[in-house]
Amino acid sequence: MVRHETALARAIADEVGAGHDDVTCAAFARFTLEAAHLVHAHPDPERAADAIFGLLGHGWATAHPGA
């Protein structure tokens, strides 16, 4: 488990009105926290962050429309 993953997953769940056991909130929290490693290792961190969070955002919109 990534540090702060559970707290972030619960905060996300609270924000979108999902239960604390919602697996999509847990996944989004983990992906978000893990993305930092990819961003920092990329030669163009800003472009990497935009691409990663764009991908996460579009997938998130599918799981939680309107969130």
Sequence and secondary structure as in RCSB ss.txt:
>XXXX:A:sequence
MVRHETALARAIADEVGAGHDDVTCAAFARFTLEAAHLVHAHPDPERAADAIFGLLGHGWATAHPGA
>XXXX:A:secstr
  TTHHHHHHHHHHHHT  TT HHHHHHHHHHHHHHHHHHHSSSHHHHHHHHHHHHHHHHHHHSTT 
